[in-house]
Amino acid sequence: MDQKKKKLMKRLDYFIHMRPIFDIQSLFSDGTENYVTPMEPNPGDTVRIRFRTKRDNVDFVFFISGSMKKAMEVEASDSRFDYYVTEIQVEEAPLYYYFEVQAGKARCFYTRLGVSRDLNQSRLFCLVPGFSTPDWAKGAVMYQIFTERFCNGDASNDVLDNEYLYLGKPVNRIADWDQLPAADDTREFYGGDLQGIWDKLDYLQELGVEVLYLNPVFVSPSNHKYDTQDYDYIDPHIGVIVKDQGVLLPGMDSMAMSDGSGDAPGNSSEWNPLRDIKLNNRDATRYISRVTDPRNLEASNAFFAKFVEEVHRRGMRIILDGVFNHCGSFNKWMDRERIYEKQPGYEKGAYVSADSPYRSFFKFNNEHEWPYNPYYEGWWDYETLPKLNYEASQELEDYILRIAAKWVSPPYNVDGWRLDVAADLGFSAEYNHQFWKKFRSTVKAANPNAIILAEHYEDASPWLGGDEWDTVMNYRAFMEPLTWFFTGMEKHSDEYKEELHGDTQSFVRSMTLNMTEFLTPSLQVAMNELSNHDHSRFLTRTSSRPGRVEKLGSAAASEGIRPEIMREAVVMQMTWPGAPTLYYGDEAGVCGFTDPDNRRTYPWGREDKQMLEFHRRVIAMHRRYPVFAHGSLRFLGGGNAVSFSETTVPSVNSDSNGTEQRWLAYGRFSRESQMVVIFNNSEERLELTLPVWPAGITNDCVLERVFETTKEGFTEECAAYPLIGGELTIVLSGTSAVVLEARPRLVPVII
């Protein structure tokens, strides 16, 4: 035997007889309270930071932050693990850190991406002293309501046929609640309002909802209300109209359709814009009275305050939608429709007069066109959405910050803001960050327990440093990877990618990488949605059929759907870190392509009863186990997850026939509670053996089924599974999900 082989054999003999094999699968830490105490420290606090290894398996664990390198000490041990600890006093600056583990001559690093041989300093752990997110929002079950389509509780405030013009045509009242939205839907109104939500609070509580998120509710001419007309008031069309005077568009009364079927002249193919009648909103005195009369505005605000009081009395919370990047052309500051021009108590709008006090609120490109200057900057060049010019107007900034504080303060006391297109606000990135820092200070001073949650599709980490947003709508680390994995579909239903459908490796990589963009307090309150008002309904995506309503028609949204896939996805939603957020009607089986088809009315009396009961039960499961809100997450295996160099996911390859088994497993765990969640995203029955010990589950436990979905439905019937050597063997039916709880072995095992 040559010298080289002898040297290798000697080294191998050393490792076999002198020490256990270095077990990188056991290494673990994260930013939850399980491994960082306190998880949300204040400057000056002493923080205990922990790291887990296999018992008696390593020589040293070092905590490293900048130039500081500290050897950690064993705090506690159990039958499988050692828990190392160190104490650090934090200051005001963010604390970035990672771990170095040594076992003999072996060495590795541990960051938020897991184990690596080469240190990646872009994904370090981070603590921001003084930053916290509201405890009530951590893991809270949220419910998004597009108010106009949820429930009509007060017909007296309905938008009327021909009440005013929107986008050049008269608005239309839809009398048939079950009528599907038209392709050109923004001027169609079904009558949903705040009274309707109030009437359904019992339903929402029984469903298990803890937080209401309302799409915009301020005065606005559209049904979606993302073109704000007046930030100071709730729209009387969804609030209260106490003074209802004036007329509809002149000459239109006799032309309005008597049955409200949706064929009013404003939307009819027979509508002739060259009629003798010249229409404009200056003559829409019924609308002007409804939305400018202080009696209607104040009554609507007072009603909203009582509504929020009732929501709070029930132990629920409420979040409003803030559209502060742009307003609408109807806005009293712009007044392109000239509805405020002659109203008492209102200043001239910037469109109307060069001397308007609001002129600096907007960026005009032609300074010589007044009166009635149409040359202003619009968001994405939409003239109906004037972009707000904060950099040129301290008055505008002060006004919006006052609005930010107003609605989270008495008498309204809402519990936070969802911020529309928040990264677009302002005309420079520098100002954008300045504004959101001021916004955070203002909101938190008014209501320290309010949440600030932003819409953003890309990497949000520049805003999630602890001094701007609390969190985001979680597209990158939830909706998008989940949708690709379960359906192979893009979130608008615009594209199907077979190679991503069931691709466990792509899913795990996307989730692992994108979750590192969040501080842990931000991740625990992230809005985890399957559907919303901007994308197709998830149930429609389960058909894996790309398209939109204008090409395929409304009926196609319900063709070929797979409720069993929806159930799988909801199980993941209810067991994943963050705040699971339902889009109204998803629980009742509502389908729809991307907007406006996704904004169908809630089908009262026509719900999918099985889907509804499933949601009630799975939400109850989520709320029953706090570990889903606060616990650690660890991937335990997947059917085609192979060769993970930057994470500690076990390598589990194809089955014996060489075909990929599209399955995924992860653990949610703390020292007190351990859960295992497994998905079979294939059509075939599947028998699995997988390690569950990385989730802290010991051999003196059994895993007991608490929830399972199948192609036929779901069950909460108990079944117990023993562990052998820290591994679980289980049989899953096709297209299913199962949730297991680790419990002491005190009952007979039923396999």
Buried (B, 14 or more C-beta within 10 A) or exposed (E): EEEEEEEEEEEEEEBEEEBEEBBBBBBBBBBBBBBBBBBBBEEEBEBEBBBBBBBEBBEEBBBBBEEEEBEBEEEEEEEBBBBBBBEBEBEEEBBBBBBBBBBEEBBBBBBBBBBBEEBBEEBBBBBBBBBBBBBBBBBBBBBBBBBBBBBBBBEEBBBBBBBBBBEEBBBBBBBEBEBBBBEEBBBBBBBBBBBBBBBBBEBBEEBBBBBBBBBBBBBBBBBBBBBBBBBBBBBBBBBBBBEBEBBBBBBBEEBBBEEBEBBBBBBBEEBEEEEEEEBEBEBBBBBBBBBBBEEBBBBBBBBBBEBBEEBBEEEBBBBBBBBBBBBBBBBBBBBBBBBBBEBEEBBBBBBBBBEBEBBBBBBBEEEEBBEEBEEBBBBEEEEBBBBBBBBBBEEBBEBBBEBBBBBBBEEBBBBBBBBBBBBBBBBEEEBBBBBBBBBBEBBBEBBEBBBBBBBBBEEBBBBBBBBBBBBBBBBBBBBBBBBBBBBBBBBBBBEBBEEBBBBBBBBBBBBBBBBBBBBBBBBBBBBBBBBBBBBBBBBBBBBBBBBBBEEBBBEBBBEEBBBBBBBBBBBBBBBBBBBBBBBBBBBBBBBBBBBBBBBBBBBBEEBBEBBBBBBBBBBBBBBEBBBBBBBBBBBBBBBBBBEBEBBBBBEBEEBEEEEBBBBBBBBBBBEEBBBBBBBBBBEEEBEBEBBBBBBBBBBEBBBBBBBBBBBEBBBEEEBBBBBEEBEBEBEBBBBBBBBBBBBEBEEEEEE
